[in-house]
Amino acid sequence: SGAKVLAHEKSDYNEIYVTQNGAEREMWFRKKNDFFLQSRININELNTLVLIYSKMMVAALLLQPAPRRILMLGLGGCAVSNFLSNLYPRTVIDVVEVDRKVIDIAKNFFYLNETSNYKVYHKDGRQFVQDASGKEPYDLIYLDAFKSGSIPFHLKTIQFYKDVARVLSPEGVVGSNLYGKSNTLKHNDWKTFSAQFKRVYCFEDHDNVATVLFATDREERWTMSDFDQAAKKFHSSLSFSLTDTAATYRAGKFENDNGDVFEDDFPREQLGRTIEKNNLDDTQHHPYPIKNRS
């Protein structure tokens, strides 16, 4: 209500809308009659983070406050990647996005401005990760690739997380956006991450609007006190309270739930064809469905 449509584009992967209401600009994906919010920025305060999930994704910096190399799978409206580029101008930030239309819209409407350190690659996330194996590792990896109504399943399995672990530095951290309370598969995400990484931490706001998991192969187990102290010691001033974000840590969340490890549902020699199918998927069946509303 009250929002103006600034752009409407159709790609091979998504139907994309850009809307604006006052100072807030948003990117939405549409599938049939459902709309899925992808990103929100305040055009008058570009260095701020607006959505709850984006602030929670930044909580990865509590575990890894000085990343030299960051990988992000999924561009959206580039709110988080722009924020990190501004916060760490000397850090290498590689962003991977399969949809060229999303990249173009991010440049035209969401202030994407690539630099020598901050670059966007037009490619599938799993293929990029496989190609990065054996090269300089990343200290922080974000998994935030969404379609309308689902997440490409080849970006959710234990086989993919093994590939991710190969390009992660020994002290590195993986962050995964699990969407809101309408996602009923989070206990399986926990189980799958736990099958690959030694430590998994859950962050979730009180209203269950957003859930984020962080995984690492470090031996030490952090407590709420550790996250709180790390927030208080953080080297930079932010436009929001990192201490409040640290307080969204949910110790033990999903840990004792029954869940299944997500496994590739295809032979490895069919990876390329499966990636294409998953990214273009227009069928009714989604192995990792996300509902529009809770």
Salt bridges, closest charged atoms under 4 A:
GLU9 OE1 - LYS101 NZ 3.14
GLU15 OE2 - HIS8 NE2 2.68
GLU15 OE2 - ARG30 NH1 3.99
GLU24 OE1 - ARG40 NE 3.80
GLU26 OE2 - ARG40 NE 2.53
GLU114 OE2 - LYS107 NZ 3.59
ASP124 OD1 - HIS154 NE2 2.86
ASP131 OD2 - LYS123 NZ 2.24
GLU136 OE2 - ARG68 NH1 3.27
ASP163 OD2 - ARG126 NE 3.90
ASP163 OD1 - ARG166 NH1 2.49
ASP163 OD1 - ARG268 NH2 3.89
GLU171 OE1 - ARG218 NE 3.37
ASP189 OD1 - LYS156 NZ 3.03
GLU204 OE2 - LYS186 NZ 3.68
GLU204 OE1 - LYS253 NZ 3.06
GLU219 OE2 - LYS198 NZ 2.57
ASP228 OD2 - LYS232 NZ 3.07
ASP264 OD2 - ARG126 NH2 2.78
ASP281 OD2 - HIS286 ND1 3.36
